[in-house]
Amino acid sequence: MKRRLKKIGRWTVEIIKRSDKAKGFEVLPRRWVVERTFAWLGRCRRLAKDVEKSIASSEAWIMIAHIRLITRRLARYGYR
């Protein structure tokens, strides 16, 4: 995985830990972006469970899910 990411570009991974003292809801920086994206992808039944045998297959289905999402949004607003 690391080798593939190095080929694409320079990546920085930052792990955001929730405070041990926090009670209830607490906004964590930029975490909502990832969670929102996973929620959108989770709407596709095929991606709801991790059953793909290869990374290429998983990437293809994620691409299909994003294409579906974008085309529906474009159709909703009537872009041409």
mmCIF file of the N, C-alpha and C atoms, coordinates in Angstrom:
data_MODEL
# 
_entry.id   MODEL 
# 
loop_
_atom_site.group_PDB 
_atom_site.id 
_atom_site.type_symbol 
_atom_site.label_atom_id 
_atom_site.label_alt_id 
_atom_site.label_comp_id 
_atom_site.label_asym_id 
_atom_site.label_entity_id 
_atom_site.label_seq_id 
_atom_site.pdbx_PDB_ins_code 
_atom_site.Cartn_x 
_atom_site.Cartn_y 
_atom_site.Cartn_z 
_atom_site.occupancy 
_atom_site.B_iso_or_equiv 
_atom_site.pdbx_formal_charge 
_atom_site.auth_seq_id 
_atom_site.auth_comp_id 
_atom_site.auth_asym_id 
_atom_site.auth_atom_id 
_atom_site.pdbx_PDB_model_num 
ATOM 1   N N  . MET A 1 1  ? 0.826   -1.187  0.000   1.00 0.00 ? 1  MET A N  1 
ATOM 2   C CA . MET A 1 1  ? 0.000   0.000   0.000   1.00 0.00 ? 1  MET A CA 1 
ATOM 3   C C  . MET A 1 1  ? 0.870   1.250   0.000   1.00 0.00 ? 1  MET A C  1 
ATOM 4   N N  . LYS A 1 2  ? 1.911   1.271   0.823   1.00 0.00 ? 2  LYS A N  1 
ATOM 5   C CA . LYS A 1 2  ? 2.784   2.434   0.894   1.00 0.00 ? 2  LYS A CA 1 
ATOM 6   C C  . LYS A 1 2  ? 3.452   2.708   -0.446  1.00 0.00 ? 2  LYS A C  1 
ATOM 7   N N  . ARG A 1 3  ? 3.870   1.637   -1.127  1.00 0.00 ? 3  ARG A N  1 
ATOM 8   C CA . ARG A 1 3  ? 4.528   1.817   -2.426  1.00 0.00 ? 3  ARG A CA 1 
ATOM 9   C C  . ARG A 1 3  ? 3.589   2.452   -3.438  1.00 0.00 ? 3  ARG A C  1 
ATOM 10  N N  . ARG A 1 4  ? 2.336   2.034   -3.422  1.00 0.00 ? 4  ARG A N  1 
ATOM 11  C CA . ARG A 1 4  ? 1.354   2.597   -4.361  1.00 0.00 ? 4  ARG A CA 1 
ATOM 12  C C  . ARG A 1 4  ? 1.115   4.075   -4.087  1.00 0.00 ? 4  ARG A C  1 
ATOM 13  N N  . LEU A 1 5  ? 1.013   4.433   -2.818  1.00 0.00 ? 5  LEU A N  1 
ATOM 14  C CA . LEU A 1 5  ? 0.803   5.834   -2.469  1.00 0.00 ? 5  LEU A CA 1 
ATOM 15  C C  . LEU A 1 5  ? 2.007   6.685   -2.831  1.00 0.00 ? 5  LEU A C  1 
ATOM 16  N N  . LYS A 1 6  ? 3.202   6.158   -2.679  1.00 0.00 ? 6  LYS A N  1 
ATOM 17  C CA . LYS A 1 6  ? 4.400   6.911   -3.043  1.00 0.00 ? 6  LYS A CA 1 
ATOM 18  C C  . LYS A 1 6  ? 4.449   7.185   -4.538  1.00 0.00 ? 6  LYS A C  1 
ATOM 19  N N  . LYS A 1 7  ? 3.940   6.257   -5.345  1.00 0.00 ? 7  LYS A N  1 
ATOM 20  C CA . LYS A 1 7  ? 3.913   6.460   -6.801  1.00 0.00 ? 7  LYS A CA 1 
ATOM 21  C C  . LYS A 1 7  ? 2.971   7.599   -7.179  1.00 0.00 ? 7  LYS A C  1 
ATOM 22  N N  . ILE A 1 8  ? 1.869   7.723   -6.470  1.00 0.00 ? 8  ILE A N  1 
ATOM 23  C CA . ILE A 1 8  ? 0.863   8.747   -6.782  1.00 0.00 ? 8  ILE A CA 1 
ATOM 24  C C  . ILE A 1 8  ? 1.342   10.128  -6.385  1.00 0.00 ? 8  ILE A C  1 
ATOM 25  N N  . GLY A 1 9  ? 1.947   10.250  -5.224  1.00 0.00 ? 9  GLY A N  1 
ATOM 26  C CA . GLY A 1 9  ? 2.378   11.563  -4.757  1.00 0.00 ? 9  GLY A CA 1 
ATOM 27  C C  . GLY A 1 9  ? 2.787   11.516  -3.303  1.00 0.00 ? 9  GLY A C  1 
ATOM 28  N N  . ARG A 1 10 ? 2.929   12.696  -2.742  1.00 0.00 ? 10 ARG A N  1 
ATOM 29  C CA . ARG A 1 10 ? 3.346   12.810  -1.348  1.00 0.00 ? 10 ARG A CA 1 
ATOM 30  C C  . ARG A 1 10 ? 2.116   12.854  -0.454  1.00 0.00 ? 10 ARG A C  1 
ATOM 31  N N  . TRP A 1 11 ? 2.057   11.977  0.528   1.00 0.00 ? 11 TRP A N  1 
ATOM 32  C CA . TRP A 1 11 ? 0.895   11.865  1.404   1.00 0.00 ? 11 TRP A CA 1 
ATOM 33  C C  . TRP A 1 11 ? 1.303   12.065  2.853   1.00 0.00 ? 11 TRP A C  1 
ATOM 34  N N  . THR A 1 12 ? 0.415   12.664  3.611   1.00 0.00 ? 12 THR A N  1 
ATOM 35  C CA . THR A 1 12 ? 0.595   12.807  5.047   1.00 0.00 ? 12 THR A CA 1 
ATOM 36  C C  . THR A 1 12 ? -0.650  12.262  5.722   1.00 0.00 ? 12 THR A C  1 
ATOM 37  N N  . VAL A 1 13 ? -0.459  11.346  6.645   1.00 0.00 ? 13 VAL A N  1 
ATOM 38  C CA . VAL A 1 13 ? -1.578  10.778  7.380   1.00 0.00 ? 13 VAL A CA 1 
ATOM 39  C C  . VAL A 1 13 ? -1.539  11.339  8.794   1.00 0.00 ? 13 VAL A C  1 
ATOM 40  N N  . GLU A 1 14 ? -2.659  11.916  9.204   1.00 0.00 ? 14 GLU A N  1 
ATOM 41  C CA . GLU A 1 14 ? -2.755  12.477  10.541  1.00 0.00 ? 14 GLU A CA 1 
ATOM 42  C C  . GLU A 1 14 ? -3.891  11.778  11.274  1.00 0.00 ? 14 GLU A C  1 
ATOM 43  N N  . ILE A 1 15 ? -3.590  11.191  12.398  1.00 0.00 ? 15 ILE A N  1 
ATOM 44  C CA . ILE A 1 15 ? -4.595  10.484  13.183  1.00 0.00 ? 15 ILE A CA 1 
ATOM 45  C C  . ILE A 1 15 ? -5.132  11.451  14.231  1.00 0.00 ? 15 ILE A C  1 
ATOM 46  N N  . ILE A 1 16 ? -6.445  11.666  14.202  1.00 0.00 ? 16 ILE A N  1 
ATOM 47  C CA . ILE A 1 16 ? -7.096  12.572  15.137  1.00 0.00 ? 16 ILE A CA 1 
ATOM 48  C C  . ILE A 1 16 ? -7.734  11.735  16.228  1.00 0.00 ? 16 ILE A C  1 
ATOM 49  N N  . LYS A 1 17 ? -7.284  11.920  17.451  1.00 0.00 ? 17 LYS A N  1 
ATOM 50  C CA . LYS A 1 17 ? -7.825  11.166  18.574  1.00 0.00 ? 17 LYS A CA 1 
ATOM 51  C C  . LYS A 1 17 ? -8.809  12.043  19.352  1.00 0.00 ? 17 LYS A C  1 
ATOM 52  N N  . ARG A 1 18 ? -9.880  11.458  19.712  1.00 0.00 ? 18 ARG A N  1 
ATOM 53  C CA . ARG A 1 18 ? -10.863 12.164  20.529  1.00 0.00 ? 18 ARG A CA 1 
ATOM 54  C C  . ARG A 1 18 ? -10.343 12.266  21.965  1.00 0.00 ? 18 ARG A C  1 
ATOM 55  N N  . SER A 1 19 ? -10.614 13.364  22.590  1.00 0.00 ? 19 SER A N  1 
ATOM 56  C CA . SER A 1 19 ? -10.160 13.590  23.959  1.00 0.00 ? 19 SER A CA 1 
ATOM 57  C C  . SER A 1 19 ? -10.807 12.578  24.910  1.00 0.00 ? 19 SER A C  1 
ATOM 58  N N  . ASP A 1 20 ? -10.038 12.081  25.863  1.00 0.00 ? 20 ASP A N  1 
ATOM 59  C CA . ASP A 1 20 ? -10.571 11.135  26.843  1.00 0.00 ? 20 ASP A CA 1 
ATOM 60  C C  . ASP A 1 20 ? -11.551 11.807  27.801  1.00 0.00 ? 20 ASP A C  1 
ATOM 61  N N  . LYS A 1 21 ? -11.431 13.124  27.967  1.00 0.00 ? 21 LYS A N  1 
ATOM 62  C CA . LYS A 1 21 ? -12.291 13.861  28.880  1.00 0.00 ? 21 LYS A CA 1 
ATOM 63  C C  . LYS A 1 21 ? -13.608 14.289  28.241  1.00 0.00 ? 21 LYS A C  1 
ATOM 64  N N  . ALA A 1 22 ? -13.720 14.187  26.927  1.00 0.00 ? 22 ALA A N  1 
ATOM 65  C CA . ALA A 1 22 ? -14.918 14.659  26.219  1.00 0.00 ? 22 ALA A CA 1 
ATOM 66  C C  . ALA A 1 22 ? -16.122 13.786  26.553  1.00 0.00 ? 22 ALA A C  1 
ATOM 67  N N  . LYS A 1 23 ? -17.245 14.444  26.729  1.00 0.00 ? 23 LYS A N  1 
ATOM 68  C CA . LYS A 1 23 ? -18.514 13.746  26.957  1.00 0.00 ? 23 LYS A CA 1 
ATOM 69  C C  . LYS A 1 23 ? -19.479 14.209  25.884  1.00 0.00 ? 23 LYS A C  1 
ATOM 70  N N  . GLY A 1 24 ? -20.125 13.279  25.228  1.00 0.00 ? 24 GLY A N  1 
ATOM 71  C CA . GLY A 1 24 ? -21.079 13.638  24.191  1.00 0.00 ? 24 GLY A CA 1 
ATOM 72  C C  . GLY A 1 24 ? -20.396 13.983  22.879  1.00 0.00 ? 24 GLY A C  1 
ATOM 73  N N  . PHE A 1 25 ? -21.064 14.821  22.086  1.00 0.00 ? 25 PHE A N  1 
ATOM 74  C CA . PHE A 1 25 ? -20.585 15.170  20.748  1.00 0.00 ? 25 PHE A CA 1 
ATOM 75  C C  . PHE A 1 25 ? -19.463 16.195  20.826  1.00 0.00 ? 25 PHE A C  1 
ATOM 76  N N  . GLU A 1 26 ? -18.435 15.981  20.025  1.00 0.00 ? 26 GLU A N  1 
ATOM 77  C CA . GLU A 1 26 ? -17.327 16.919  19.936  1.00 0.00 ? 26 GLU A CA 1 
ATOM 78  C C  . GLU A 1 26 ? -16.856 16.968  18.485  1.00 0.00 ? 26 GLU A C  1 
ATOM 79  N N  . VAL A 1 27 ? -16.735 18.170  17.927  1.00 0.00 ? 27 VAL A N  1 
ATOM 80  C CA . VAL A 1 27 ? -16.297 18.319  16.542  1.00 0.00 ? 27 VAL A CA 1 
ATOM 81  C C  . VAL A 1 27 ? -14.798 18.063  16.474  1.00 0.00 ? 27 VAL A C  1 
ATOM 82  N N  . LEU A 1 28 ? -14.411 17.160  15.584  1.00 0.00 ? 28 LEU A N  1 
ATOM 83  C CA . LEU A 1 28 ? -13.001 16.864  15.377  1.00 0.00 ? 28 LEU A CA 1 
ATOM 84  C C  . LEU A 1 28 ? -12.596 17.431  14.019  1.00 0.00 ? 28 LEU A C  1 
ATOM 85  N N  . PRO A 1 29 ? -11.406 18.003  13.907  1.00 0.00 ? 29 PRO A N  1 
ATOM 86  C CA . PRO A 1 29 ? -11.011 18.675  12.676  1.00 0.00 ? 29 PRO A CA 1 
ATOM 87  C C  . PRO A 1 29 ? -10.957 17.747  11.467  1.00 0.00 ? 29 PRO A C  1 
ATOM 88  N N  . ARG A 1 30 ? -11.651 18.140  10.416  1.00 0.00 ? 30 ARG A N  1 
ATOM 89  C CA . ARG A 1 30 ? -11.674 17.488  9.098   1.00 0.00 ? 30 ARG A CA 1 
ATOM 90  C C  . ARG A 1 30 ? -12.105 16.019  9.101   1.00 0.00 ? 30 ARG A C  1 
ATOM 91  N N  . ARG A 1 31 ? -12.464 15.466  10.229  1.00 0.00 ? 31 ARG A N  1 
ATOM 92  C CA . ARG A 1 31 ? -12.878 14.072  10.268  1.00 0.00 ? 31 ARG A CA 1 
ATOM 93  C C  . ARG A 1 31 ? -14.215 13.876  9.560   1.00 0.00 ? 31 ARG A C  1 
ATOM 94  N N  . TRP A 1 32 ? -15.066 14.887  9.608   1.00 0.00 ? 32 TRP A N  1 
ATOM 95  C CA . TRP A 1 32 ? -16.392 14.765  9.002   1.00 0.00 ? 32 TRP A CA 1 
ATOM 96  C C  . TRP A 1 32 ? -16.304 14.559  7.500   1.00 0.00 ? 32 TRP A C  1 
ATOM 97  N N  . VAL A 1 33 ? -15.269 15.058  6.851   1.00 0.00 ? 33 VAL A N  1 
ATOM 98  C CA . VAL A 1 33 ? -15.130 14.892  5.402   1.00 0.00 ? 33 VAL A CA 1 
ATOM 99  C C  . VAL A 1 33 ? -14.995 13.419  5.056   1.00 0.00 ? 33 VAL A C  1 
ATOM 100 N N  . VAL A 1 34 ? -14.161 12.723  5.789   1.00 0.00 ? 34 VAL A N  1 
ATOM 101 C CA . VAL A 1 34 ? -13.955 11.297  5.544   1.00 0.00 ? 34 VAL A CA 1 
ATOM 102 C C  . VAL A 1 34 ? -15.218 10.516  5.868   1.00 0.00 ? 34 VAL A C  1 
ATOM 103 N N  . GLU A 1 35 ? -15.829 10.811  6.996   1.00 0.00 ? 35 GLU A N  1 
ATOM 104 C CA . GLU A 1 35 ? -17.035 10.088  7.392   1.00 0.00 ? 35 GLU A CA 1 
ATOM 105 C C  . GLU A 1 35 ? -18.178 10.321  6.403   1.00 0.00 ? 35 GLU A C  1 
ATOM 106 N N  . ARG A 1 36 ? -18.307 11.540  5.900   1.00 0.00 ? 36 ARG A N  1 
ATOM 107 C CA . ARG A 1 36 ? -19.345 11.844  4.917   1.00 0.00 ? 36 ARG A CA 1 
ATOM 108 C C  . ARG A 1 36 ? -19.111 11.057  3.630   1.00 0.00 ? 36 ARG A C  1 
ATOM 109 N N  . THR A 1 37 ? -17.858 10.995  3.189   1.00 0.00 ? 37 THR A N  1 
ATOM 110 C CA . THR A 1 37 ? -17.540 10.260  1.965   1.00 0.00 ? 37 THR A CA 1 
ATOM 111 C C  . THR A 1 37 ? -17.840 8.777   2.131   1.00 0.00 ? 37 THR A C  1 
ATOM 112 N N  . PHE A 1 38 ? -17.470 8.212   3.275   1.00 0.00 ? 38 PHE A N  1 
ATOM 113 C CA . PHE A 1 38 ? -17.778 6.805   3.524   1.00 0.00 ? 38 PHE A CA 1 
ATOM 114 C C  . PHE A 1 38 ? -19.284 6.567   3.570   1.00 0.00 ? 38 PHE A C  1 
ATOM 115 N N  . ALA A 1 39 ? -20.036 7.524   4.093   1.00 0.00 ? 39 ALA A N  1 
ATOM 116 C CA . ALA A 1 39 ? -21.500 7.391   4.127   1.00 0.00 ? 39 ALA A CA 1 
ATOM 117 C C  . ALA A 1 39 ? -22.067 7.384   2.719   1.00 0.00 ? 39 ALA A C  1 
ATOM 118 N N  . TRP A 1 40 ? -21.554 8.253   1.849   1.00 0.00 ? 40 TRP A N  1 
ATOM 119 C CA . TRP A 1 40 ? -22.027 8.275   0.462   1.00 0.00 ? 40 TRP A CA 1 
ATOM 120 C C  . TRP A 1 40 ? -21.716 6.951   -0.227  1.00 0.00 ? 40 TRP A C  1 
ATOM 121 N N  . LEU A 1 41 ? -20.507 6.442   -0.009  1.00 0.00 ? 41 LEU A N  1 
ATOM 122 C CA . LEU A 1 41 ? -20.131 5.174   -0.634  1.00 0.00 ? 41 LEU A CA 1 
ATOM 123 C C  . LEU A 1 41 ? -20.924 4.013   -0.050  1.00 0.00 ? 41 LEU A C  1 
ATOM 124 N N  . GLY A 1 42 ? -21.282 4.109   1.221   1.00 0.00 ? 42 GLY A N  1 
ATOM 125 C CA . GLY A 1 42 ? -22.049 3.055   1.873   1.00 0.00 ? 42 GLY A CA 1 
ATOM 126 C C  . GLY A 1 42 ? -23.449 2.893   1.324   1.00 0.00 ? 42 GLY A C  1 
ATOM 127 N N  . ARG A 1 43 ? -23.925 3.891   0.586   1.00 0.00 ? 43 ARG A N  1 
ATOM 128 C CA . ARG A 1 43 ? -25.256 3.784   -0.031  1.00 0.00 ? 43 ARG A CA 1 
ATOM 129 C C  . ARG A 1 43 ? -25.277 2.759   -1.155  1.00 0.00 ? 43 ARG A C  1 
ATOM 130 N N  . CYS A 1 44 ? -24.122 2.459   -1.716  1.00 0.00 ? 44 CYS A N  1 
ATOM 131 C CA . CYS A 1 44 ? -24.043 1.437   -2.766  1.00 0.00 ? 44 CYS A CA 1 
ATOM 132 C C  . CYS A 1 44 ? -23.960 0.078   -2.089  1.00 0.00 ? 44 CYS A C  1 
ATOM 133 N N  . ARG A 1 45 ? -24.881 -0.779  -2.385  1.00 0.00 ? 45 ARG A N  1 
ATOM 134 C CA . ARG A 1 45 ? -24.924 -2.089  -1.722  1.00 0.00 ? 45 ARG A CA 1 
ATOM 135 C C  . ARG A 1 45 ? -23.628 -2.867  -1.892  1.00 0.00 ? 45 ARG A C  1 
ATOM 136 N N  . ARG A 1 46 ? -23.058 -2.758  -3.070  1.00 0.00 ? 46 ARG A N  1 
ATOM 137 C CA . ARG A 1 46 ? -21.839 -3.521  -3.358  1.00 0.00 ? 46 ARG A CA 1 
ATOM 138 C C  . ARG A 1 46 ? -20.701 -3.111  -2.423  1.00 0.00 ? 46 ARG A C  1 
ATOM 139 N N  . LEU A 1 47 ? -20.687 -1.837  -2.012  1.00 0.00 ? 47 LEU A N  1 
ATOM 140 C CA . LEU A 1 47 ? -19.610 -1.340  -1.163  1.00 0.00 ? 47 LEU A CA 1 
ATOM 141 C C  . LEU A 1 47 ? -19.946 -1.417  0.327   1.00 0.00 ? 47 LEU A C  1 
ATOM 142 N N  . ALA A 1 48 ? -21.154 -1.834  0.654   1.00 0.00 ? 48 ALA A N  1 
ATOM 143 C CA . ALA A 1 48 ? -21.561 -1.891  2.054   1.00 0.00 ? 48 ALA A CA 1 
ATOM 144 C C  . ALA A 1 48 ? -20.775 -2.957  2.823   1.00 0.00 ? 48 ALA A C  1 
ATOM 145 N N  . LYS A 1 49 ? -20.345 -3.999  2.128   1.00 0.00 ? 49 LYS A N  1 
ATOM 146 C CA . LYS A 1 49 ? -19.543 -5.049  2.760   1.00 0.00 ? 49 LYS A CA 1 
ATOM 147 C C  . LYS A 1 49 ? -18.252 -5.201  1.974   1.00 0.00 ? 49 LYS A C  1 
ATOM 148 N N  . ASP A 1 50 ? -17.211 -5.558  2.649   1.00 0.00 ? 50 ASP A N  1 
ATOM 149 C CA . ASP A 1 50 ? -15.907 -5.704  2.020   1.00 0.00 ? 50 ASP A CA 1 
ATOM 150 C C  . ASP A 1 50 ? -15.764 -7.123  1.485   1.00 0.00 ? 50 ASP A C  1 
ATOM 151 N N  . VAL A 1 51 ? -16.223 -7.342  0.249   1.00 0.00 ? 51 VAL A N  1 
ATOM 152 C CA . VAL A 1 51 ? -16.194 -8.691  -0.313  1.00 0.00 ? 51 VAL A CA 1 
ATOM 153 C C  . VAL A 1 51 ? -15.308 -8.799  -1.553  1.00 0.00 ? 51 VAL A C  1 
ATOM 154 N N  . GLU A 1 52 ? -14.690 -7.703  -1.956  1.00 0.00 ? 52 GLU A N  1 
ATOM 155 C CA . GLU A 1 52 ? -13.856 -7.736  -3.161  1.00 0.00 ? 52 GLU A CA 1 
ATOM 156 C C  . GLU A 1 52 ? -12.560 -8.494  -2.894  1.00 0.00 ? 52 GLU A C  1 
ATOM 157 N N  . LYS A 1 53 ? -12.098 -9.213  -3.905  1.00 0.00 ? 53 LYS A N  1 
ATOM 158 C CA . LYS A 1 53 ? -10.894 -10.023 -3.745  1.00 0.00 ? 53 LYS A CA 1 
ATOM 159 C C  . LYS A 1 53 ? -9.631  -9.299  -4.181  1.00 0.00 ? 53 LYS A C  1 
ATOM 160 N N  . SER A 1 54 ? -9.779  -8.239  -4.958  1.00 0.00 ? 54 SER A N  1 
ATOM 161 C CA . SER A 1 54 ? -8.593  -7.521  -5.414  1.00 0.00 ? 54 SER A CA 1 
ATOM 162 C C  . SER A 1 54 ? -8.770  -6.017  -5.209  1.00 0.00 ? 54 SER A C  1 
ATOM 163 N N  . ILE A 1 55 ? -7.660  -5.325  -5.099  1.00 0.00 ? 55 ILE A N  1 
ATOM 164 C CA . ILE A 1 55 ? -7.694  -3.874  -4.929  1.00 0.00 ? 55 ILE A CA 1 
ATOM 165 C C  . ILE A 1 55 ? -8.241  -3.220  -6.194  1.00 0.00 ? 55 ILE A C  1 
ATOM 166 N N  . ALA A 1 56 ? -7.886  -3.755  -7.355  1.00 0.00 ? 56 ALA A N  1 
ATOM 167 C CA . ALA A 1 56 ? -8.366  -3.192  -8.611  1.00 0.00 ? 56 ALA A CA 1 
ATOM 168 C C  . ALA A 1 56 ? -9.890  -3.246  -8.699  1.00 0.00 ? 56 ALA A C  1 
ATOM 169 N N  . SER A 1 57 ? -10.462 -4.330  -8.252  1.00 0.00 ? 57 SER A N  1 
ATOM 170 C CA . SER A 1 57 ? -11.909 -4.475  -8.263  1.00 0.00 ? 57 SER A CA 1 
ATOM 171 C C  . SER A 1 57 ? -12.560 -3.473  -7.303  1.00 0.00 ? 57 SER A C  1 
ATOM 172 N N  . SER A 1 58 ? -11.982 -3.323  -6.125  1.00 0.00 ? 58 SER A N  1 
ATOM 173 C CA . SER A 1 58 ? -12.507 -2.353  -5.153  1.00 0.00 ? 58 SER A CA 1 
ATOM 174 C C  . SER A 1 58 ? -12.429 -0.936  -5.701  1.00 0.00 ? 58 SER A C  1 
ATOM 175 N N  . GLU A 1 59 ? -11.300 -0.594  -6.316  1.00 0.00 ? 59 GLU A N  1 
ATOM 176 C CA . GLU A 1 59 ? -11.139 0.740   -6.893  1.00 0.00 ? 59 GLU A CA 1 
ATOM 177 C C  . GLU A 1 59 ? -12.172 0.994   -7.991  1.00 0.00 ? 59 GLU A C  1 
ATOM 178 N N  . ALA A 1 60 ? -12.419 -0.020  -8.804  1.00 0.00 ? 60 ALA A N  1 
ATOM 179 C CA . ALA A 1 60 ? -13.390 0.124   -9.888  1.00 0.00 ? 60 ALA A CA 1 
ATOM 180 C C  . ALA A 1 60 ? -14.792 0.385   -9.342  1.00 0.00 ? 60 ALA A C  1 
ATOM 181 N N  . TRP A 1 61 ? -15.189 -0.340  -8.316  1.00 0.00 ? 61 TRP A N  1 
ATOM 182 C CA . TRP A 1 61 ? -16.520 -0.146  -7.745  1.00 0.00 ? 61 TRP A CA 1 
ATOM 183 C C  . TRP A 1 61 ? -16.650 1.194   -7.029  1.00 0.00 ? 61 TRP A C  1 
ATOM 184 N N  . ILE A 1 62 ? -15.576 1.663   -6.419  1.00 0.00 ? 62 ILE A N  1 
ATOM 185 C CA . ILE A 1 62 ? -15.606 2.994   -5.802  1.00 0.00 ? 62 ILE A CA 1 
ATOM 186 C C  . ILE A 1 62 ? -15.750 4.054   -6.876  1.00 0.00 ? 62 ILE A C  1 
ATOM 187 N N  . MET A 1 63 ? -15.042 3.887   -7.990  1.00 0.00 ? 63 MET A N  1 
ATOM 188 C CA . MET A 1 63 ? -15.157 4.824   -9.109  1.00 0.00 ? 63 MET A CA 1 
ATOM 189 C C  . MET A 1 63 ? -16.583 4.835   -9.662  1.00 0.00 ? 63 MET A C  1 
ATOM 190 N N  . ILE A 1 64 ? -17.176 3.678   -9.811  1.00 0.00 ? 64 ILE A N  1 
ATOM 191 C CA . ILE A 1 64 ? -18.557 3.586   -10.298 1.00 0.00 ? 64 ILE A CA 1 
ATOM 192 C C  . ILE A 1 64 ? -19.503 4.290   -9.334  1.00 0.00 ? 64 ILE A C  1 
ATOM 193 N N  . ALA A 1 65 ? -19.288 4.108   -8.044  1.00 0.00 ? 65 ALA A N  1 
ATOM 194 C CA . ALA A 1 65 ? -20.142 4.763   -7.043  1.00 0.00 ? 65 ALA A CA 1 
ATOM 195 C C  . ALA A 1 65 ? -20.028 6.277   -7.134  1.00 0.00 ? 65 ALA A C  1 
ATOM 196 N N  . HIS A 1 66 ? -18.815 6.787   -7.309  1.00 0.00 ? 66 HIS A N  1 
ATOM 197 C CA . HIS A 1 66 ? -18.633 8.236   -7.423  1.00 0.00 ? 66 HIS A CA 1 
ATOM 198 C C  . HIS A 1 66 ? -19.237 8.778   -8.718  1.00 0.00 ? 66 HIS A C  1 
ATOM 199 N N  . ILE A 1 67 ? -19.096 8.051   -9.802  1.00 0.00 ? 67 ILE A N  1 
ATOM 200 C CA . ILE A 1 67 ? -19.702 8.473   -11.071 1.00 0.00 ? 67 ILE A CA 1 
ATOM 201 C C  . ILE A 1 67 ? -21.213 8.549   -10.915 1.00 0.00 ? 67 ILE A C  1 
ATOM 202 N N  . ARG A 1 68 ? -21.787 7.550   -10.285 1.00 0.00 ? 68 ARG A N  1 
ATOM 203 C CA . ARG A 1 68 ? -23.236 7.539   -10.049 1.00 0.00 ? 68 ARG A CA 1 
ATOM 204 C C  . ARG A 1 68 ? -23.665 8.741   -9.206  1.00 0.00 ? 68 ARG A C  1 
ATOM 205 N N  . LEU A 1 69 ? -22.914 9.030   -8.170  1.00 0.00 ? 69 LEU A N  1 
ATOM 206 C CA . LEU A 1 69 ? -23.219 10.154  -7.287  1.00 0.00 ? 69 LEU A CA 1 
ATOM 207 C C  . LEU A 1 69 ? -23.165 11.486  -8.045  1.00 0.00 ? 69 LEU A C  1 
ATOM 208 N N  . ILE A 1 70 ? -22.102 11.687  -8.815  1.00 0.00 ? 70 ILE A N  1 
ATOM 209 C CA . ILE A 1 70 ? -21.933 12.943  -9.543  1.00 0.00 ? 70 ILE A CA 1 
ATOM 210 C C  . ILE A 1 70 ? -22.989 13.093  -10.637 1.00 0.00 ? 70 ILE A C  1 
ATOM 211 N N  . THR A 1 71 ? -23.291 12.041  -11.379 1.00 0.00 ? 71 THR A N  1 
ATOM 212 C CA . THR A 1 71 ? -24.296 12.164  -12.443 1.00 0.00 ? 71 THR A CA 1 
ATOM 213 C C  . THR A 1 71 ? -25.675 12.458  -11.871 1.00 0.00 ? 71 THR A C  1 
ATOM 214 N N  . ARG A 1 72 ? -25.999 11.888  -10.734 1.00 0.00 ? 72 ARG A N  1 
ATOM 215 C CA . ARG A 1 72 ? -27.292 12.201  -10.109 1.00 0.00 ? 72 ARG A CA 1 
ATOM 216 C C  . ARG A 1 72 ? -27.353 13.656  -9.667  1.00 0.00 ? 72 ARG A C  1 
ATOM 217 N N  . ARG A 1 73 ? -26.248 14.156  -9.132  1.00 0.00 ? 73 ARG A N  1 
ATOM 218 C CA . ARG A 1 73 ? -26.223 15.563  -8.719  1.00 0.00 ? 73 ARG A CA 1 
ATOM 219 C C  . ARG A 1 73 ? -26.347 16.497  -9.921  1.00 0.00 ? 73 ARG A C  1 
ATOM 220 N N  . LEU A 1 74 ? -25.634 16.173  -10.991 1.00 0.00 ? 74 LEU A N  1 
ATOM 221 C CA . LEU A 1 74 ? -25.713 17.005  -12.191 1.00 0.00 ? 74 LEU A CA 1 
ATOM 222 C C  . LEU A 1 74 ? -27.112 16.985  -12.783 1.00 0.00 ? 74 LEU A C  1 
ATOM 223 N N  . ALA A 1 75 ? -27.735 15.814  -12.795 1.00 0.00 ? 75 ALA A N  1 
ATOM 224 C CA . ALA A 1 75 ? -29.093 15.689  -13.339 1.00 0.00 ? 75 ALA A CA 1 
ATOM 225 C C  . ALA A 1 75 ? -30.098 16.466  -12.479 1.00 0.00 ? 75 ALA A C  1 
ATOM 226 N N  . ARG A 1 76 ? -29.888 16.479  -11.181 1.00 0.00 ? 76 ARG A N  1 
ATOM 227 C CA . ARG A 1 76 ? -30.797 17.174  -10.273 1.00 0.00 ? 76 ARG A CA 1 
ATOM 228 C C  . ARG A 1 76 ? -30.803 18.688  -10.557 1.00 0.00 ? 76 ARG A C  1 
ATOM 229 N N  . TYR A 1 77 ? -29.619 19.230  -10.843 1.00 0.00 ? 77 TYR A N  1 
ATOM 230 C CA . TYR A 1 77 ? -29.530 20.672  -11.060 1.00 0.00 ? 77 TYR A CA 1 
ATOM 231 C C  . TYR A 1 77 ? -29.661 21.052  -12.530 1.00 0.00 ? 77 TYR A C  1 
ATOM 232 N N  . GLY A 1 78 ? -29.809 20.085  -13.408 1.00 0.00 ? 78 GLY A N  1 
ATOM 233 C CA . GLY A 1 78 ? -30.066 20.349  -14.813 1.00 0.00 ? 78 GLY A CA 1 
ATOM 234 C C  . GLY A 1 78 ? -28.889 20.902  -15.587 1.00 0.00 ? 78 GLY A C  1 
ATOM 235 N N  . TYR A 1 79 ? -27.646 20.564  -15.191 1.00 0.00 ? 79 TYR A N  1 
ATOM 236 C CA . TYR A 1 79 ? -26.481 21.029  -15.933 1.00 0.00 ? 79 TYR A CA 1 
ATOM 237 C C  . TYR A 1 79 ? -26.395 20.293  -17.267 1.00 0.00 ? 79 TYR A C  1 
ATOM 238 N N  . ARG A 1 80 ? -25.896 21.008  -18.263 1.00 0.00 ? 80 ARG A N  1 
ATOM 239 C CA . ARG A 1 80 ? -25.751 20.394  -19.591 1.00 0.00 ? 80 ARG A CA 1 
ATOM 240 C C  . ARG A 1 80 ? -24.410 20.688  -20.164 1.00 0.00 ? 80 ARG A C  1 
# 
